[in-house]
Amino acid sequence: MATDKPMLNAHVPKTDIDTRHKVIRFGTVRNAPSEKEAKLYEYLHQRADLQVSKGSIPVGFYSTLQLDEGYPIYLETRFGGYDLDDEPVGPQYQATWKADKEIVPPLDSVGDGWYVSLDELWSAVLTFFEKKGLLSEESLEYLDADPFVLFGVDDKLTQQALIKLEKFPALMCEESVPVEEEWSYYLRIEPSDDSMRWLVRAMMETELPKPWTCYKGIGSIVCYLRSDTGQVTWKHPFYDYFRQLRDFCRQASKEEVMQVRCNRLLWCYEATRVETEHDQEPLVSPEYVARMAEIFGHDVKESGCVVRNCKAQLKAFANAYRTKQDIEIALINNCSKMLDRDVAKYAEMVKHWSGDIKEEMKFDLKALASGEMKCVNCQETALCFCLECKDYLCLKCYAELHAKGSRREHAPFCLVPCALCVQQPAKIHCTFTDKSLCHKCYAMKHIKMLPPDGKENQPKKIDYVDQYNRYAEFAQERSNRIPGRLGAVPMLDENAYESVLSTDWHPFYDARGVKYYHNFATRERMRQSPRRVPNTEDAGAEIHTPTAQDVTKALAETQDSMDAGGTAAGFMTGTAGDVTDMGATTGSAFQGGATTSSMKRTGPMALTGFDSLKSEIPAAIMAAENPENRLLRPPHRLHAPMEVPDSEVKMARFLPDWGPVAAKRLCIRENGVAAE
């Protein structure tokens, strides 16, 4: 039947229209799965000259029209989807106006501003403007026309662009520059595909070769112009290269993609080195280290532990690339495993030192007191638990493992061994013999050896809970006391920890070979080592530079204390709670006779370890206080280079023919001294 066929959208013709539209986005032609739906996205238009035009209604079409009142009016299309009966709806239309794009006609409680029929929408728009009196009669007369013609849908240029866009891709640019999503669609890559995002960004960062330039054309399409020949095209000069690279990466393995990206990284560096030969930064720079870490799936802002190996592997890749112009897949695999291992080690270290592992290790006091726990070293019955090692040990193994080093100061929680079997923990204490015994030994052996009056004494139960609380308190006090011991921190050279400063600051060298430090998290750079920072415990104190008089006074006070019974070692090393360097020990002199405790309240607190200050007075201060103590002195002359003594001048007047040697001898004979 004729009613079964879909009807085309027929529009009333009008006389010639002065088109003012500007197409912002052409959109795309809907590839409908059925013929019935395809006809809904087509139009049939009869012009004023009785010519019939036929074309496609694009999806995502966006056009604007400037009114005489200064307001723009917009028309946009979208895919309508399907209704509840799974029937195609067709294209939908929406009209907006003004800079903030107000929907016209205004939304009601039922509609959402999108219409299935463009004629119905346009009639509602004209009715709204006419009732509100927002436009003049001339504007209303101009808008009373076919919206397909007004906004450029029924335009030869629009239809030609839609046909061309089906065959050739084009880069859209609705803003001033194309965004990453527009580049993704240009390469036929979904924006949500994270594995191919690097390829999109690589094409975004690629500069156009000479003599190519680009501009934004009709429909927000980027056009590329070759200035020497005048050729204009939608095709990027490097589009074929990135398209082939896209097809390769979709079929290649993960390691092969990493190999291609590493080769491109070094190729890009070589290309920039040729262009900027004099101002080229080294390959081992924060930029290339961050890009290399990204290739292997790591972010240096979060995983700063991979920076050190990234720098080393970058050098190895550069050597292989310059030798063979290619990086072998074996190097890629080794680098990937190495960086993954670094991240795993760092995560384990953070987990350990943050206390997560220690929190998981719970101390089972009941099982230990019952003799159920085994020694981790010899598998015998454990009789103690180290509160810092978090290990169950027997008394013998604990003594062997904690005999040397810092383990000697660990706080163990030891049980009382049975006096008879010496293997099981004691549970009761005999008040008659004053011995601690386990239940088995007390019931089977010890009770038989007691006299009748001793058997009547009730044994006392050993309370291990109270003992554990005392040991835990002791361990906590010790852990809080150790960081305050300044003498325990060794003095090391700064270069000993340069390569492992932290996960934030990392050393690099610029093009002049000068070292600087870069922070990947904040993108900061500084010449000074981040280890040399002011004391954070007393940041507001004023720094007082000691003078030679201060040092002399401090030495005199120290000598007096030594004569009174002190030692020189005490001056240099200090006690457990004092500062170890001379600058802090003589702080009383530097603060005008104040004590050490008052110095800590008024001046900057002493730094120790890597942050410690110099103990000697700077040579510049000593030279300024006493110039005669300078090690290097300028030449001391009695006269200027062009001056001569008066005696030599007088003799030169009377003896013009004599040489300088003869004149000097004469001066010696007359004056008795040699002229300088």
Secondary structure, 3 states (H helix, E strand, C coil): CHHHCCCCEEECCCCCCCCCEEEEECCECCCCCCHHHHHHCEEEEECCCCCEEEEECCECCEEEEECCCCCEEEEEEEECCECCCCCECCEEEEEEECCCCEEECCCCCCCCCCECCHHHHHHHHHHHHHHHCCCCHHHHHHHCCCHHHHCCCCCHHHHHHHHHHHHCCCCECCCCCCCHHHHHHHCCCCCCCHHHHHHHHHHHHCCCCCCEEEEECHHHEEEEEECCCCEEECCCCCHHHHHHHHHHHHHCCHHHHHHHHHHHHHHHHHHHHHHCCCCCCCCCCHHHHHHHHHHCCCCCCCCHHHHHHHHHHHHHHHHHHHHHCCCCHHHHHHHHHHHHHHHHHHHHHHHHHCCHHHHHCCCCHHHHHCCCCECCCCCCECCEEECCCCEEECHHHHHHHCCCHHHHHCCEEECCECCCCCCCECCEEECCCCEEECHHHHHHHHHHHCCHHHHCCCCEECCHHHHHHHHHHHHHHHHHHHHHCHHHCCCCCHHHHHHHCCCCEEEEECCCCCEEEEECCCCEEECCCCCCCCCHHHCCCCCCCCCHHHHHHHHHHHHHHHHCCCCHHHHHCCCCCCCCCHHHHCHHHHCCCCCHHHHHHHCCCCCCHHHCCCCCCCHHHHHHHCHHHCCCCCCCCCCCCCCCCHHHHHHHHHCCCCCHHHHHHHHHHHHCCCCC
